[in-house]
Amino acid sequence: MGEAAEAREAKEARKTFIVPAIKSFDHYDFARAKISCSLTWLVAKAFGSDSIPAELEDPFYKDQYEQEHLKPPVVSLLLSAELYCRAGSLILRSDAAKPLLGHNGVIQALAQKGLYVTDQERLVTERDLCKTPIQMSSHLAMIDTLMMAYTVEMISVERVLNCVQKYSPFFPEEDFPYDAEEAVTTWINKVNEYLREILAQEQTTRNTLEVKPTTQKTRYKREDSKVQAALCLPLVDNLLKDNTDGCALAALLHFYCPSAVPLEDICVKETMSLADSLYNLQLIQDFCRENLNNCCHFTLEDMLYASSSIKLWECVLSSG
């Protein structure tokens, strides 16, 4: 009885969605967002999402003049390589008997995977990563390379192909993805195409079975809204630009967890408003918080403006 009441309350909360206040594009600080998301992801990988020290939960602090700075403990852990060694040992599956030591240890382990840490086409060295004041571009390059290592480990082309072939025809000459990003695009599109087909078939079956008197007015049904949403599900061409409204990614979550993300709860329209996009993006945030160990390290603005800055998929799909 308690669970049923909670479910009703959750549905009521979705019906009374209040559009959150967000920063406008003109006031959005892309550089700060990149640093914040990157460090939050790294800390979560280093300590585990459930065991992050309180002083590291937010990488920034404000001084008496309301100016933001990186917290000294964060800077110290970056300069000492502790965060990189912790996260790298997990991501790169290093031998527990020979844990990664120092920046060079992580750089070399990445190189063994064919991944090189570069900042503006220049190889990053241990000296760059030990510089004070901290050289943030070098550290962001290091984190980006660790993210790529994690992405390749979690979302290989082979794994995606094995997955989509279970429910969708696959034509190698047309669909074969050549890297992890194309693999994710293929995965999302195949799922959305499959949902479209299945729900269209369900609607056709219902139309065949239902005999409605011609004098009776057509009533709007919840099932109809579900089918209409499926028919409008967008396909993804640009992984950043085409995910800023949350439709395709929310549909992917629905496909694997239909009870947690019902299709009728996803806002899908031919023309999406800002409020519609924010609703879907909050739906994704809530799902990640409740089901994926709080793995989404983005703010709503980060996801909304992702096509202009950060690769959304590298962090949203990096579950802890």
Secondary structure per residue as TSV (DSSP state, phi and psi in degrees):
chain	resnum	aa	ss	phi	psi
A	1	M	-	360.0	-40.6
A	2	G	H	-63.0	-41.5
A	3	E	H	-65.7	-38.7
A	4	A	H	-63.8	-40.4
A	5	A	H	-65.2	-40.4
A	6	E	H	-63.9	-39.6
A	7	A	H	-63.5	-41.5
A	8	R	H	-63.9	-41.8
A	9	E	H	-62.9	-39.2
A	10	A	H	-64.1	-40.8
A	11	K	H	-66.1	-40.1
A	12	E	H	-63.1	-38.3
A	13	A	H	-62.9	-38.3
A	14	R	H	-68.0	-35.3
A	15	K	H	-67.0	-31.4
A	16	T	T	-103.5	40.7
A	17	F	-	-60.3	128.1
A	18	I	-	-105.9	125.5
A	19	V	-	-64.6	120.6
A	20	P	-	-73.6	153.9
A	21	A	-	-78.3	132.1
A	22	I	-	-131.8	162.3
A	23	K	-	-73.3	143.0
A	24	S	-	-71.4	162.8
A	25	F	G	-57.7	-38.9
A	26	D	G	-66.0	-26.2
A	27	H	G	-103.1	7.2
A	28	Y	-	-85.5	127.3
A	29	D	-	-95.6	100.4
A	30	F	H	-65.3	-40.6
A	31	A	H	-63.7	-44.5
A	32	R	H	-62.9	-42.5
A	33	A	H	-61.5	-42.1
A	34	K	H	-62.1	-45.0
A	35	I	H	-64.9	-45.6
A	36	S	H	-62.5	-48.8
A	37	C	H	-64.8	-41.8
A	38	S	H	-63.6	-46.1
A	39	L	H	-70.2	-38.2
A	40	T	H	-62.7	-41.6
A	41	W	H	-63.7	-46.1
A	42	L	H	-62.2	-44.5
A	43	V	H	-63.1	-41.5
A	44	A	H	-63.5	-38.5
A	45	K	H	-71.0	-34.9
A	46	A	H	-72.4	-39.7
A	47	F	H	-110.1	-17.0
A	48	G	-	92.3	138.5
A	49	S	T	-59.1	-28.1
A	50	D	T	-89.8	-5.4
A	51	S	-	-127.6	27.1
A	52	I	-	-73.8	125.5
A	53	P	-	-57.7	142.9
A	54	A	G	-55.0	-38.9
A	55	E	G	-72.7	-8.6
A	56	L	G	-108.5	0.2
A	57	E	S	-62.9	-37.8
A	58	D	S	-120.4	123.4
A	59	P	S	-73.7	-12.1
A	60	F	E	-109.7	156.5
A	61	Y	E	-138.7	160.6
A	62	K	E	-109.1	137.9
A	63	D	-	-85.8	-173.6
A	64	Q	T	-65.7	-15.0
A	65	Y	T	-100.4	12.8
A	66	E	S	65.0	23.2
A	67	Q	-	-92.9	136.7
A	68	E	E	-87.3	143.6
A	69	H	E	-142.6	157.3
A	70	L	E	-67.9	139.2
A	71	K	-	-66.2	140.4
A	72	P	H	-53.1	-41.2
A	73	P	H	-62.0	-34.9
A	74	V	H	-66.5	-47.0
A	75	V	H	-59.4	-43.9
A	76	S	H	-60.8	-43.1
A	77	L	H	-70.4	-28.9
A	78	L	H	-72.7	-44.2
A	79	L	H	-69.2	-30.1
A	80	S	H	-84.7	-10.9
A	81	A	T	75.8	6.8
A	82	E	H	-62.2	-43.2
A	83	L	H	-62.2	-41.7
A	84	Y	H	-66.6	-40.7
A	85	C	H	-67.7	-41.5
A	86	R	H	-62.8	-53.4
A	87	A	H	-67.4	-42.0
A	88	G	H	-62.9	-37.9
A	89	S	H	-62.1	-35.7
A	90	L	H	-74.7	-49.3
A	91	I	H	-69.6	-41.7
A	92	L	T	-91.5	4.1
A	93	R	T	53.4	44.4
A	94	S	-	-70.3	154.4
A	95	D	-	-63.0	125.5
A	96	A	T	-60.0	-28.5
A	97	A	T	-75.3	-20.0
A	98	K	S	-129.4	72.7
A	99	P	-	-64.5	155.1
A	100	L	-	-65.2	137.5
A	101	L	-	-128.1	123.7
A	102	G	H	74.0	168.1
A	103	H	H	-60.4	-41.3
A	104	N	H	-61.4	-38.1
A	105	G	H	-60.1	-41.7
A	106	V	H	-71.1	-43.2
A	107	I	H	-58.9	-44.3
A	108	Q	H	-68.0	-38.5
A	109	A	H	-64.8	-38.1
A	110	L	H	-66.6	-40.8
A	111	A	H	-62.0	-34.6
A	112	Q	H	-64.8	-22.1
A	113	K	T	-91.5	2.8
A	114	G	T	83.1	17.2
A	115	L	-	-114.7	127.1
A	116	Y	-	-118.5	135.8
A	117	V	-	-82.8	112.0
A	118	T	E	-127.6	143.5
A	119	D	E	-124.6	108.6
A	120	Q	T	54.7	49.6
A	121	E	T	67.7	13.3
A	122	R	E	-115.0	133.7
A	123	L	E	-63.5	133.0
A	124	V	-	-83.2	136.5
A	125	T	-	-113.5	169.0
A	126	E	H	-60.5	-35.3
A	127	R	H	-60.5	-41.2
A	128	D	H	-60.8	-39.6
A	129	L	H	-80.4	-10.6
A	130	C	H	-103.2	-2.5
A	131	K	-	-65.4	142.7
A	132	T	S	-127.9	137.7
A	133	P	S	-60.2	155.7
A	134	I	-	-58.1	136.8
A	135	Q	-	-95.5	90.6
A	136	M	H	-64.0	-32.8
A	137	S	H	-62.4	-35.2
A	138	S	H	-68.3	-39.3
A	139	H	H	-70.4	-37.2
A	140	L	H	-64.7	-36.8
A	141	A	H	-63.8	-40.5
A	142	M	H	-63.6	-45.1
A	143	I	H	-65.7	-41.6
A	144	D	H	-58.3	-40.2
A	145	T	H	-70.2	-37.7
A	146	L	H	-64.3	-38.7
A	147	M	H	-61.3	-43.0
A	148	M	H	-63.8	-40.2
A	149	A	H	-60.8	-42.3
A	150	Y	H	-66.7	-41.5
A	151	T	H	-62.2	-46.8
A	152	V	H	-61.6	-37.3
A	153	E	H	-67.3	-40.2
A	154	M	H	-88.1	-33.6
A	155	I	S	-127.2	70.7
A	156	S	-	-79.0	155.8
A	157	V	H	-59.0	-42.6
A	158	E	H	-62.4	-41.6
A	159	R	H	-65.2	-41.3
A	160	V	H	-65.8	-42.4
A	161	L	H	-63.4	-42.3
A	162	N	H	-61.1	-34.4
A	163	C	H	-71.8	-52.5
A	164	V	H	-71.1	-27.1
A	165	Q	T	-67.6	-14.0
A	166	K	T	-72.8	-25.5
A	167	Y	T	-135.7	5.0
A	168	S	S	-147.9	140.4
A	169	P	-	-63.9	143.3
A	170	F	-	-127.4	127.1
A	171	F	-	-115.7	103.0
A	172	P	H	-52.2	-38.9
A	173	E	H	-68.8	-21.1
A	174	E	H	-106.5	-37.7
A	175	D	H	-105.1	-8.5
A	176	F	-	-64.9	119.5
A	177	P	-	-83.3	143.2
A	178	Y	S	-102.3	-8.0
A	179	D	S	-153.2	179.3
A	180	A	H	-63.0	-37.9
A	181	E	H	-66.2	-43.5
A	182	E	H	-64.7	-33.7
A	183	A	H	-63.6	-42.7
A	184	V	H	-64.6	-42.0
A	185	T	H	-60.1	-45.7
A	186	T	H	-61.0	-43.4
A	187	W	H	-59.0	-51.2
A	188	I	H	-61.6	-45.0
A	189	N	H	-66.8	-39.8
A	190	K	H	-65.4	-38.3
A	191	V	H	-64.5	-46.1
A	192	N	H	-65.5	-38.0
A	193	E	H	-63.6	-41.3
A	194	Y	H	-64.7	-43.1
A	195	L	H	-61.3	-42.8
A	196	R	H	-56.5	-48.3
A	197	E	H	-64.3	-47.2
A	198	I	H	-62.1	-46.9
A	199	L	H	-73.3	-30.7
A	200	A	H	-66.2	-39.2
A	201	Q	H	-64.7	-41.3
A	202	E	H	-61.2	-42.4
A	203	Q	H	-65.2	-40.2
A	204	T	H	-62.4	-41.3
A	205	T	H	-63.5	-44.0
A	206	R	H	-63.4	-41.1
A	207	N	H	-63.4	-34.0
A	208	T	H	-71.6	-38.4
A	209	L	H	-80.2	-29.8
A	210	E	-	-85.5	129.8
A	211	V	-	-114.3	110.6
A	212	K	-	-107.3	133.5
A	213	P	-	-60.7	139.3
A	214	T	T	-67.4	-23.3
A	215	T	T	-81.5	-13.1
A	216	Q	S	-85.7	135.1
A	217	K	-	-67.4	143.3
A	218	T	-	-70.1	130.3
A	219	R	-	-102.7	143.1
A	220	Y	-	-80.2	122.3
A	221	K	-	-110.9	150.6
A	222	R	H	-60.3	-38.5
A	223	E	H	-62.5	-37.1
A	224	D	H	-63.2	-40.5
A	225	S	H	-64.0	-35.4
A	226	K	H	-63.0	-44.3
A	227	V	H	-69.1	-42.8
A	228	Q	H	-59.3	-39.8
A	229	A	H	-62.0	-42.9
A	230	A	H	-63.7	-40.2
A	231	L	H	-68.0	-22.0
A	232	C	T	-95.6	0.4
A	233	L	-	-57.2	125.5
A	234	P	-	-80.6	150.3
A	235	L	-	-93.8	152.1
A	236	V	-	-101.7	128.6
A	237	D	S	-109.1	-53.5
A	238	N	S	-103.7	117.1
A	239	L	T	-61.0	-29.4
A	240	L	T	-84.6	-57.9
A	241	K	G	-60.7	-40.5
A	242	D	G	-85.6	3.3
A	243	N	G	-112.4	3.4
A	244	T	T	-72.4	-15.6
A	245	D	T	-95.7	-3.7
A	246	G	S	77.6	-4.7
A	247	C	H	-61.9	-55.8
A	248	A	H	-65.1	-40.8
A	249	L	H	-69.9	-39.2
A	250	A	H	-63.8	-37.8
A	251	A	H	-64.8	-37.3
A	252	L	H	-62.1	-42.9
A	253	L	H	-63.7	-40.4
A	254	H	H	-61.0	-41.2
A	255	F	H	-58.4	-41.0
A	256	Y	H	-91.5	-25.1
A	257	C	-	-135.5	68.1
A	258	P	T	-61.8	-30.3
A	259	S	T	-75.4	-31.1
A	260	A	T	-79.3	-34.2
A	261	V	S	-131.0	81.0
A	262	P	-	-61.6	142.8
A	263	L	G	-60.5	-35.6
A	264	E	G	-69.7	-13.0
A	265	D	G	-86.4	-10.4
A	266	I	S	-88.1	133.9
A	267	C	-	-86.8	114.1
A	268	V	-	-130.6	118.6
A	269	K	-	-138.8	159.4
A	270	E	S	-64.5	-37.2
A	271	T	S	-122.3	111.9
A	272	M	-	-92.4	131.2
A	273	S	-	-84.1	171.0
A	274	L	H	-60.3	-42.9
A	275	A	H	-62.5	-40.0
A	276	D	H	-61.4	-44.4
A	277	S	H	-64.5	-43.9
A	278	L	H	-62.6	-37.2
A	279	Y	H	-60.0	-48.8
A	280	N	H	-64.5	-40.9
A	281	L	H	-65.7	-36.5
A	282	Q	H	-66.8	-35.8
A	283	L	H	-59.9	-42.7
A	284	I	H	-66.2	-44.9
A	285	Q	H	-57.7	-46.2
A	286	D	H	-62.2	-42.2
A	287	F	H	-62.3	-45.2
A	288	C	H	-63.4	-38.4
A	289	R	H	-68.0	-40.0
A	290	E	H	-88.1	-25.0
A	291	N	H	-124.0	-17.9
A	292	L	S	-124.1	36.7
A	293	N	T	56.4	38.7
A	294	N	T	56.4	47.0
A	295	C	-	-83.7	-8.3
A	296	C	-	-86.9	112.6
A	297	H	-	-100.4	17.4
A	298	F	-	-101.7	149.1
A	299	T	-	-84.2	170.5
A	300	L	H	-60.5	-40.0
A	301	E	H	-62.1	-39.9
A	302	D	H	-57.9	-45.3
A	303	M	H	-72.9	-37.2
A	304	L	H	-67.3	-37.7
A	305	Y	T	-103.2	17.3
A	306	A	G	-57.8	-35.7
A	307	S	G	-64.5	-14.8
A	308	S	G	-101.9	-4.1
A	309	S	S	-142.5	-79.9
A	310	I	S	-104.9	149.1
A	311	K	-	-74.8	104.3
A	312	L	H	-56.6	-46.8
A	313	W	H	-64.8	-27.3
A	314	E	H	-64.9	-31.6
A	315	C	H	-99.9	-42.9
A	316	V	H	-60.9	-36.3
A	317	L	T	-90.3	1.8
A	318	S	-	-91.4	79.3
A	319	S	-	-72.5	146.6
A	320	G	-	-83.2	360.0
